[in-house]
Amino acid sequence: MPKFIKWITAIILVAYPFLVGWSLSHGKLWEISILLIIVGIVRYFTGRNSPMLPLTYLAIVSGGLSLILKDQAWLKLYPVAMSLSALSMFLFTLLRPPSMIERFARIFEPDLPKSGVQWTRKVTMVWCGFFLINAVIATYTVFFTSMRIWVLYNGLISYLLMGVLLSGEFILRKRQQRIHQQ
């Protein structure tokens, strides 16, 4: 059952911008706030050892502040907080290696060559840049755009950009590996 619950909470968090957009356009501020708090609490109890634990705390705090202050901005700031948290985690691994991308790479390639370590460090820097830019754009959508634009960017465009970056990195990594194998 915990695996099922983890999947449900993950789906809710991925669909979060759409849920917030729909809820707020229908006057359901406290309902979506409570949902975010519940998802955060469930994630806390099902993933205490997860490196994503800071994001779990952010969900609880964002939902709680929205509920207490009756302000939708706290719900809309959650994607900003997620980007800043991811930036912090990736940046921290640049200061205290191995880099985040090297950690991921070693799952599939435990004996990563020195060239691979250098490559993953650069890719981690690119991801840091992405998360910073994403946080800035997401913040802009909270305060200066309509709910529709906020949902479009935070629920679709940012995910597409992550997918493009991930795919591009995968293609370039394979190319890099071929160059260094010759």
Secondary structure, DSSP 8 states (H G I E B T S, - for coil): -HHHHHHHHHHHHHSHHHHHHHHHHTT-HHHHHHHHHHHHHHHHHH-TT-TTHHHHHHHHHHHHHHHHHT-THHHHTHHHHHHHHHHHHHHHHHHSSS-HHHHHHHHH-TT--HHHHHHHHHHHHHHHHHHHHHHHHHHHHHHHS-HHHHHHIIIIIHHHHHHHHHHHHHHHHHHHHHHHH-
